[in-house]
Amino acid sequence: MSEPLEHPEPELIDVRDPERSRAALERLGERTWKEALDWLYGPAADRPTAPDLYPEMRRTFFGERGRPGPAPSQGSSSNHVFTEFRDRLAPFAYAAQHPGSNSYFTPPPLPMSIAGETLSRWLNQGIDLWLAGMAGPFVEEEVVRWLCDACGFGDDAWGVLTSGGVMANLMALTVARDVHLARRLGELPRGAALEGIRLYASDQTHFSVERAVHLLGFPEGTLRIIPSDPDFRLHAPTVVAAIAEDRAAGLTPLAICAVAGSTNTGSIDDIPALADLAEQEDLWLHVDAAYGAAARLSPRESRKLPGLERADSLTVDPHKWLYQPYDLGGLLVKRREDLLRTFHREPEYYAVWGPEEQPLHWYQYSLEGTRPFRALKLWLSWKHLGSEGFAQLIERNVDLAQHLARRAREVGFEVIDPELAVVCLRLAPPGLDPAVTDELQKRLQRALEVSGTGWLSTTTLRGRTWLRAGVINYLSTGDDTDRVIATLTAASEGVLEELDG
Ligand SMILES: Cc1ncc(COP(=O)(O)O)c(C=O)c1O
């Protein structure tokens, strides 16, 4: 850059000269942090979400046109840009930090992980290729090792960080197809070779598993959905029966996809028995522990998640219960070469090292190419908090979920007791029509949202609508939870009257 750019703040673009830019960059950093804190102690402390409905929100954001405007042709000052953030965005952002927030699975991110994210964005390492990241790939290797250790995976295990659980589930089933099925068939299974295959999962499986099976080219009906038990768990005997039926029909069972911490209720499938079954039947065992795996860091809670180490592939998602900002998921595999066999390619533009060096190229282990330096935020925040710190926060969430369940039951809600820290609750006055009862839950959810006291979602369980609280907010206390319950209870009278009229 020779000529200075025509811009109100060229020193924030051409940063070569510290004399000219360092102070301006420090001010930019301070301003960024200040905007974040003004949001944290302003709108985010006031309410988890703005009460606006979608059409109003679109109008507020986009103006009367109601759709995106043109890209700005001229630059503007950082002050102007921050003002837009402050006015148009911050007041309307979802605040996982609000103490009444019981989100889908959005945690308040740990400040140290935000610091790590900021540093990683400055460094902008290409984690796909060793030389593009130098030490960066080692940070991922270390964090993956810690995740393997937490889940009981041995020395042969390996893993890779992903954009989230959806990507990890897709990659896991790609490995099941291209390693496990390929081994059986003696060739890479494609086209007609994908017919007549069966995978087994419960009705509580995350939607991404079904979509992955579809994307991988398996025909309709390949994923056999097995009803979960009354506690939403998948048990081995039901899978045994399904396998026997399918074998008798000439089909080929390939894999069991279990869940350890389901999205709806946090339920945990009977992993040890499913692992035995997978072994007996020579099936791939994938466990989606996107949410639940974190609890393995707590000596008290880990007993609820036995057998994760027996999975062939395991989805973990630190951007859920390890309080990391998006995005940060991960896939762990029992055998390192399984990932390599599935994803390894050798483009000529990467062939710059002698094989004797054997550098770690992450692109050979992932469906993704260039990836953000995701590991740094987890690495820094893990060092800052320690496994024991994580365990304490997780245990507090579990205790708080039990408190929420107790309080809700005391004031007359039906409650599905939390296995980990998801609580489903439902106000069902006796004699009320089931469809009206469903509508009651939706209106209660909305009443809470409008109140600004807290937030929870709804879901459908066995055909009925429930309120659902994902208690992964480490900034929430018993008093905050009591306020959420009190708001729901106070709203119920008015809502019931509305529904009656
Ligand atoms: C059990 C489970 N698996 C997978 C996912 C997908 O994770 P992500 O949306 O982070 O990709 C979720 C998301 O909530 C989940 O609950």
The ligand as an ORCA input file, in Angstrom:
! r2SCAN-3c Opt
* xyz 0 1
  C     -27.398    -33.829     20.661
  C     -27.023    -32.828     19.616
  N     -26.271    -33.215     18.581
  C     -25.895    -32.370     17.615
  C     -26.265    -31.043     17.657
  C     -25.834    -30.109     16.564
  O     -24.900    -29.207     17.018
  P     -24.550    -27.861     16.220
  O     -25.859    -27.160     16.026
  O     -23.639    -27.176     17.136
  O     -23.918    -28.212     14.930
  C     -27.056    -30.588     18.718
  C     -27.483    -29.187     18.784
  O     -28.213    -28.769     19.636
  C     -27.446    -31.506     19.716
  O     -28.210    -31.125     20.749
*
